Structures are given as structure tokens and as C-alpha cells.
Amino acid sequence: MSRFIALDGPDGCGKSTQARRLVEALRAQGHSVLHLREPGSTPFGERLREALLDPSVGDLAPLTEALAFFAARRAMLDEEVAPARARGEIVVAERSFLSTVVYQGAACGQDGVADDVLRWITAAVHERCRHDLLVVLDVDPEIAARRAADRNPDRIEARGVEFQRLVRAGFLEVVEPGHWASGLAASGILRVDANRTLDEVHEDVLRAAVACIGEGPAAGRP
């Protein structure tokens, strides 16, 4: 039974680690799983990723960034997600449209892309390929900064801890039940406390994914 699951959250929340662990666990249960990342996962998306995260690019207007992220996202949906779902595979992605809503919208304040614009573009991009489950890994910016201290920051990470505070606040907004984003995921949006150990976070993420997937190979079906 195909499902489209994405892990999202502020920089340093551990989504790449948790995505890898989730993919490994689901494969161990007998599922066929495709692991993707945003932006990226297609030749077009990877080229955009290089540009968007390259510090030498300098400042870009939030709308410029948002449109680039949406373009990479649509290419991934068309070229990777839709075919995988047609094959009955589970898709696990690092990041989702929630990042654009937060990073280029809420976290930029009055300079950010208007919420109604983000809502319209998101619906258009995901018209034929929506998520089944969105997991937001919520982490304190100070903890996230310590975790990322040993790596060179990309263009967006370099905006600093204060920006990450705004990012976290934005993610806490989108996980609220009344937010329009929850309507674009069949099982809604789940907040997971990512300040805890990797194992504790993994247990919650895996439990949510298994509940979303329902009966499959792990339940004894061929």
C-alpha cells in the first residue's frame, strides 16, 4: 500500500538521520521504500539545490526562493513520487512544502510571501500528488545550533539562531489543527519532540508511519 510521508522541521532537527532510520526500519518490515530529499532528487532539483544553498548566491527575495523551491518540488513529484506511488512503494522525503510556508513565509515577517499566495501555489503543485503524513521534528534553536556546530552552514542556515527562532515559531503554527496545511495530508501533521534522544524520536516517527501505512507486508500480506 503506497504512502507519501515527509519529515520536516528547523535546521538541526535531525530529519536526515530520522529519515534514514525510518527508511531502514520500513525496509526491514518488508516494504519497498523510496528515500528522497527536498530540494533535489531529480537532476533539475539537484541543480536548484546547489544554487539555493550556496552562500555565494547572496540574498534572494522570499518569493524568488519560494518559486525555486516549488519548481524543484514539482519536478520531484512528477519524476519520482508519482511513479513510486504507482508502483505501490512507500515514499519518505526529507522536507516538504511546509518548509517553504515557514522559511519563505512566516519566518520572514512582513517581507515574507503572503500566506494566501503560498496556499494557492502549494495546492497547484500538489494537485495530483499529496502527502499522507507530515511529521514536524520540533527542536529548540540552541540545541539545533549545537548539533550543527561541526559543519559549514549553507546559505539559509547562515541566517543564524534568531532566524531559526522565527522558523521554529512558524512550524509550531503550521502544526496547529486549524492550519490549512493539515488539509494537504490525509493523516494530517504530527509534531514530534526532537530535543530527545535519537532512539526516542525514531520510535515516535516509526509508530506514526506504521499507523499511516496500515496493513502491508509487515502485517502478513504478500
C-alpha positions in Angstrom: 0.0 0.0 0.0 1.7 3.2 -1.2 2.1 6.2 1.2 3.9 9.5 0.9 5.5 10.6 4.2 7.7 13.6 4.8 9.8 14.7 7.7 10.3 18.4 8.2 11.4 21.0 10.8 14.0 23.6 11.6 17.7 23.1 10.6 19.4 20.8 13.0 16.2 18.9 14.0 17.6 15.6 12.7 15.3 15.0 9.8 18.0 13.4 7.6 19.0 11.0 10.4 15.4 10.2 11.2 14.5 9.7 7.6 17.3 7.2 7.1 16.3 5.3 10.2 12.7 5.3 9.1 13.6 4.0 5.7 15.8 1.3 7.1 13.0 0.2 9.6 10.3 0.1 7.0 12.5 -1.9 4.6 13.2 -4.3 7.4 9.5 -4.8 7.7 9.3 -5.8 4.1 8.2 -2.5 2.5 9.7 -1.1 -0.7 10.7 2.4 0.2 12.0 5.3 -1.9 14.1 7.9 0.0 14.0 11.5 -1.4 15.1 14.9 -0.3 13.9 18.5 -1.0 15.1 20.3 -2.8 16.7 17.7 -5.0 16.1 14.1 -6.0 16.0 14.9 -9.7 18.7 16.4 -12.0 16.8 19.7 -12.2 16.1 19.7 -8.4 19.7 19.0 -7.5 21.0 21.9 -9.7 18.5 24.2 -8.0 19.6 22.8 -4.6 23.2 23.8 -5.3 22.2 27.3 -6.2 19.7 27.8 -3.4 22.0 26.6 -0.6 25.2 28.2 -2.0 26.3 31.1 0.2 27.9 32.9 -2.8 24.4 33.4 -4.3 23.8 36.0 -1.7 20.4 37.3 -0.6 17.3 36.4 -2.6 13.8 37.8 -2.2 11.5 35.3 -0.4 9.2 35.0 -3.4 12.2 34.2 -5.6 13.3 31.5 -3.2 9.8 30.1 -2.8 9.2 29.8 -6.6 12.6 28.0 -7.0 11.7 25.5 -4.2 8.3 24.9 -5.7 9.8 24.3 -9.1 12.2 21.7 -7.7 9.3 20.2 -5.7 7.0 19.8 -8.7 9.8 18.1 -10.7 10.3 15.6 -7.8 6.6 14.9 -7.6 6.3 14.3 -11.3 9.5 12.3 -11.8 9.9 10.4 -8.6 6.9 10.4 -6.2 4.1 9.8 -8.7 5.8 6.8 -10.4 6.8 5.3 -7.0 3.2 5.6 -5.8 2.0 3.9 -9.0 4.4 1.0 -8.2 2.9 0.8 -4.7 6.0 2.0 -2.9 6.4 4.0 0.3 8.0 7.4 -0.3 9.9 9.0 2.6 11.0 12.6 1.9 13.2 15.0 3.8 11.3 18.3 3.9 8.1 19.3 2.2 6.0 22.3 1.2 5.9 23.2 4.9 9.5 24.4 4.7 8.5 26.9 2.0 5.5 28.1 4.0 7.7 28.7 7.0 11.1 29.7 5.7 9.9 32.0 2.9 6.6 32.9 4.6 6.1 33.1 8.3 9.8 33.4 9.3 10.3 36.5 7.0 7.6 38.5 8.7 6.2 41.3 6.6 8.7 40.7 3.9 7.6 37.1 3.5 5.4 35.6 0.8 1.7 36.1 1.7 0.0 33.0 3.1 -2.8 33.0 0.6 -0.2 33.0 -2.2 1.7 30.1 -0.6 -1.6 28.2 -0.2 -2.6 28.7 -3.8 0.8 27.6 -5.2 1.0 24.7 -2.9 -2.4 23.4 -3.9 -1.4 23.8 -7.6 1.9 22.0 -7.2 0.4 19.1 -5.2 -2.8 18.9 -7.2 -2.3 15.2 -8.2 0.2 14.1 -5.5 -0.5 14.9 -1.9 1.1 13.7 1.3 -0.4 11.0 3.5 1.6 12.1 6.6 3.7 15.1 7.5 6.0 14.9 10.6 7.4 18.1 12.1 10.5 17.5 14.2 10.4 20.3 16.7 13.7 21.4 18.3 15.0 24.2 20.4 17.2 26.5 18.2 20.0 26.5 20.8 20.1 22.7 20.7 19.9 22.6 17.0 22.8 25.1 16.7 25.0 22.9 18.9 24.2 19.9 16.8 25.2 21.7 13.6 28.3 23.3 15.1 30.7 20.9 13.4 29.5 21.6 9.8 29.7 24.6 7.5 26.4 26.3 7.3 24.6 26.6 4.0 23.1 29.9 2.7 20.0 29.6 4.8 21.5 28.1 7.9 23.9 31.0 8.0 21.0 33.4 8.8 21.6 32.5 12.5 19.9 31.4 15.6 17.4 34.4 15.7 16.1 33.5 12.3 15.8 29.9 13.4 13.7 31.0 16.3 11.3 32.5 13.8 11.4 29.3 11.8 10.5 27.2 14.8 7.6 29.5 15.6 6.4 29.1 12.0 6.5 25.3 12.3 4.6 25.5 15.5 1.9 27.5 13.7 1.5 25.0 10.8 1.1 22.0 13.2 -2.0 23.6 14.7 -5.1 21.6 13.7 -6.8 24.6 12.1 -4.0 25.5 9.7 -4.7 25.0 6.0 -1.6 22.8 5.6 -3.1 19.9 7.5 -5.7 19.6 4.8 -3.0 18.6 2.3 -2.1 15.4 4.2 -4.5 12.6 4.7 -3.3 11.8 8.2 -2.6 15.5 9.0 0.6 16.9 10.6 2.3 15.4 13.6 4.6 17.3 15.9 7.4 15.2 17.4 9.7 16.5 20.2 13.1 16.3 18.6 15.0 17.6 21.7 15.2 14.0 22.9 17.5 11.1 22.0 17.6 9.7 18.5 16.0 6.5 19.6 13.1 8.2 21.4 12.4 10.3 18.3 12.7 7.4 16.0 10.2 5.4 18.0 7.6 8.1 17.6 8.3 8.6 13.9 8.2 4.9 13.1 5.0 4.5 15.2 3.3 7.3 13.2 4.5 5.9 9.9 3.3 2.4 10.6 -0.1 3.7 11.7 -0.3 5.7 8.4 0.7 2.7 6.3 -1.7 0.3 7.9 -1.7 -3.3 6.7 1.1 -4.2 4.4 4.0 -6.8 4.2 4.6 -6.4 8.0 1.1 -7.4 8.7 1.5 -10.7 6.8 0.3 -9.7 3.4 2.5 -10.8 0.4 
